[in-house]
Amino acid sequence: MNLVPFPHQTPALSEEQVPASSSSLVSVRLKEIVPLYQNVEIRCAVSRYLAEAPAIHSAEDVAALFAFLQFETRETFFALHLDNKNRILCLDQVSVGSLTASIVHPREVFKSALLSSAAALVFVHNHPSGDPTPSREDYSIQQRLAEAGELLGIRVLDHLIIGDQGRYVSMTHGGFSPEPSPEGSCAEEGVALFV
């Protein structure tokens, strides 16, 4: 197959240069896509708030940052993006749901994590009822997110559920279990360790 440049780039052809069969002539139109980069500075209260926050070392640090969630009337899911020293890179509001549910898909969570070059993630969501006890759906999505993080090489450090009156539950303290055990879940209220 012969590729012919655009007509405006093709020199005039004499009759003897034109191929005998016009079916052997293929015209290809190419478009060059050139990436454009622009420095954009976004100033908002959240970016200043996060810039002042020190590195995250425990669930208590995360719970303090997200204490405002206890006043939300709808379930809201956040992903906190951290660098390899647990410093905050980005805060992603993944989903705002209803009174009892929030739709979270690993594709949406890890899309922004990859774009921010996050080394680790901490997930946080609230229970508007005020009871931070994890539901079966909470365990299910935590397992899916942990598996996706492992596949992509992004550590999932913790998943906190914020309740009322400063209460919260860390779903990873003592090791993650996909289903709550009959004698009590692996999640413990108000305690977690970051590795």
Disulfide bonds with the S-S distance in Angstrom:
none
